[in-house]
Amino acid sequence: NRWGEALGIHGICFSTGMAIGPALGSFITQHHSINFLFYTSSFFALMSIGILMNLKETHQHKVRFHYNLLNISRREIIEPLVLPAAIITFIGYISYGVILTLIPDWSEHLGIANKGSFFIVFTLSSLFVRFTAGKLSDKKGRIIILKYAFAMLILSLLMIGLAKSVILLMSGSFIYGIAVGLFSPASNAWTADLSNPDFRGRAMATMYIALEAGIGIGALLAGIVFHDQYQRIPWIFCGAAFINLIGLTYLIRLKKTIRVNTST
């Protein structure tokens, strides 16, 4: 009954790493070199291995590794029970791929020296919300929190895309951070709610497949459309906002369907 709170804490670390990475990477590249940037990244990866070596296994029914475990069927890749949460995750994170691709160029175009400044503001606002967002979804419900998150995603993307000043861009970044801070723990907890406890690992993997597919497709499409034409950036962000509107509509219709099925 505290999945939202627990996954909110997990999300704090997850989003902090993903958001601080671009900001830190921009700083390192400016003051050192691209090679030093990758050496630093490798060092952080090694640190994670060191931490894992000192942790105890939490799975109570573990089995010894054998090569047959690597043979999986199509039924074992995707967990059907969590597809609604996976669809929402996919739609929500398309805009994150767009932001990762376009914000460095868009920031520079608007006169921001450090291309990672956007991600610093985004991270701080996201962290601020995550401390309470997960617990809020435990009490108020996942779908209602996701609705608010989608509404804020739409608003922030329109602000970012139509920004003509640094203030408006950073305001959009702040709101986008709040939106993601609401979205992530609620979608993660919803995945856990829908999953079969015996296949929860597969369920979370399904959600993360959707998440990474959303980021990848968003980044790919944004890069193809942008093609170093800055006048296209506002239209790309408006398109990302429209995609999130589709996600919001899906949630509204889904909740109506749930009510009908319950009453029946």
Summary of the structure (lengths in Angstrom):
residues: 264
radius of gyration: 19.6
end to end distance: 26.4
largest distance: 64.5
contacts: 858
relative contact order: 0.17
helix: 84%
strand: 0%
